[in-house]
Structure formats: structure tokens, C-alpha cells
Amino acid sequence: MDMYFYTLVNIIVTIVFIVAVLFVAFRIFAWKQGNEEIVMLPKRRTQFEVEDISFNQVTLVSDIPFVNKGRQNGTIMDLYPRHLLPQEQFDQVSITSWTTDAAEERHDGYWKSVIIEPRKGGTVRLRLILNAKTGNIRKDLVGFPDMNIDIVYQVVGRSDWHISKNRLILTAEELQHAMRQ
């Protein structure tokens, strides 16, 4: 009886050991395969330019490059801007902002998921629509302060999805320069 018990324990220990070795081997394999690492490059963005202007509204556009520095495909599932200009700081204009993939532009405010291969990248097009509250956009933009804009994006690769955020700034000088063009 003791011999059967000893043999059974040896078999169980051997199976546990083999499972542990396979688990460690899989973890090393997965680590070596890597993951996506999608990075926005807000410092390399283009200056804001006027895309469209009327008496009471101006649309500004800037292109923001991004790259997948990782070793696996990554998918940008969602990407949206968040402009940060509280009415206590400046309330002469109302602002709408949205993003689109510059390679496959959309005009409905919807971000279409995009798969990014390793060591490749693309461009996000950011649009800001500024509407004058008094009806004269040039008059209402006088005194416009620097405005922070967060670019928030949800990415998924081999691991679970995660959300990242980068900030860029529309400076008062950049806005004035764009309006003079």
C-alpha cells in the first residue's frame, strides 16, 4: 500500500512540475513576443490652421502623428479630444472638438478603430470648431487664452485594453497666427 501511495505522490509531483515548467516557458515566450506600445507624438503635431471660417465660426485643424513602438499589432479602439477651457476663464466662444484618422477621414465625429502594425504609425486629425457667442468670431476671439487639449485614447494589443492620455496646447499666439492666414 505504501508503494502505491509513494508512486501516486511521485506522479502528482511530476505533473505539477511539468505544468509549472510549461507555464514558465509560456510566460517567457509571451514576454519575448512583446506587446503594442502606441504613442501619440503631440510635440510633432502641425500648427493649427484655419480649415473653414465664416463671420460667426472658425474651424481649426491640426495633425498629430502616432507610432506603434511595440512588437505586436495594436488597435486604437477609441480616441477623443477633451478641450479644457472653463467658462470662468473665457466665455466668449463655445467650442466643439473631435478627431478622425487622417488616412480615412470621417465627418460624423465617430472614431473608427484602426489597427497599427509594429514600427508603423499614422496621423490623427484634430478639429476645433469655435462659435462666436455674439455673432462675430474675430471680435469674440480677442483675449483668447492658452487652451489645453487632452487626447484620450483606448488601446488594445496582446494584453488587456488600457487608456492613455497626452496633452497639447493651443496657445493664444498660435490661434492669432492661424487667424491671420
N, C-alpha and C positions, 0 to 999 in steps of 0.2 A: 504494500500500500504506500509506503514511504517513497518507493522508487517511482510510482506513477505520479505522486504529488510533486516530487522533485522535477520530473520530466515536464509536467504541466507548467510549473513555475518557469522553467527554462524557456519553454515555447512562448509563454506570455511575455517574458522579459525580452526575448529576441524580437517578437513582433513589435513591441513598444519601441525598441531600439531602432528597428528598420523604419518605422513610421517617423520617429524623431529625425533620423538621418535624411529621409525624403523631404520632410518639412524644411529642414535647414538648407538642403540643396535647392528646393523651390524658392526659398527666400533669397538666396544668393543669385539665382537665375533672374528673379524679378528685379532685384536691385541692379543687376548688370544691364537689364533691358532699359532701365530708366523710366522716366515719365515725361509728360509735356511740361513746358515751362514758358507759357505765353506771357510776354512782357510788352506793355504799352511803352512807347517812347515819346512822352509829351514834350521833352526838350527839343525833339527834332520835328515838331509839328510845323506846318506852314503858318505864316501870319494870317490873321483873319482878313478876308477880302469881302467886299460887297458883292453879293450874287444878284440881289434884286433890291430896288429901292423905289418907294413911292413917297407921296407927301407925308403920309402918316405911319409908314412902316419901312424897316430895313431888314434884309436877311443877310447875315454874315456866315461865311463858310471857312472852315479850317480843316486840313487833312492831318491825321495823326497816324504815324506808322506804328506797326507792332510786329513782333517776331516770335517764333517758337524756338527758344534756345534749348529745348529738351531733346530727348532721343525718340520720342513717340509722338504720334498724331495727337493733337489736342483740338477740342471743339469749343468755340465760343458760343455758348448756348444763349446768352442774353447779354446785352450791352446797352447801357443807357447813360445819358449825362444828367447831372444834377447841378444846376446853376445856383449859386449861393449869393443872393443879393436881397437881403430883407428890406421890407418897405421902410423900416426905420432908418436905413442907411441911404436909400434912394428910391423914390416912389413916382418918378416922372414917366416911367415906361413899364409896360408889362412884357415879360419875356417868356418865350416858348423855346425849348431846346429839344433836339432829337439827333440820333445818329443812324448811319447806314453804312454798309460795306461799300467802299468806293468802287470796287470792281463790279458790283452788281447792285447798282443804286436803286433804292425804293423811295417813294414819296408819300407813303402812308404812315410813317412813324413806327413801323414794325421792324424789329431787328431779326433778320433771317439767320439762323445758325450757320456757322461756317467752320469747316474742318481745315486745320492748319497743319501741314506736314512739318517734320523736323527740319530745322535750319531754314525754314521758309517764313514768309511774313505776308503782310498785306497793309491796307490802309483803311482807317475809319474816317468817314466824313462827318464832321460835327456841324450842325446848323443851329444858329441862334436867330430867332425872329423877334425883333424888338418893335413893339407897337407903342406909338405915342398916346399918352392919355389926353392931351389937349388937341391932338389932331395934326401937330407939326413935329415930325420926328427930329429934325435938325435942332429946333429950339429945345425940345424936351431932353435931348442928349447932353446939353450943356451941364457940366458938373458931374457927369457920369464917373463914378469911382472905379478903381480896380475891382474886378469881379472874379472870384474863384469859381471854377467849374470842376466838379468831380466826375471822372469817367469810371463808372462801376461796371464790372463785367464778371459773369459767371462762366467758369471754365471746367471742363471735364476731360480727363485722359484715362490712363490705366487705373488711377486711384479715384476716390470719391470726388465729387464736384467741390469747387471752392470759389469763393468770391474775392476779387481783388479790386483795388481802387487806386487810381492815380489822379493827381490834381494838376490842372493847368490854370493859368491866369490870363484873362482878357484885361490888359492894362488900359487905362484911360488914354494913354498916348497911342497905343495900337488901334483903339477904336477911332480916335481922331484921324490918324493916318489913313485908315480904311475909308472913312467918310470923305476924305479929300480926293480919293482916286476917281 
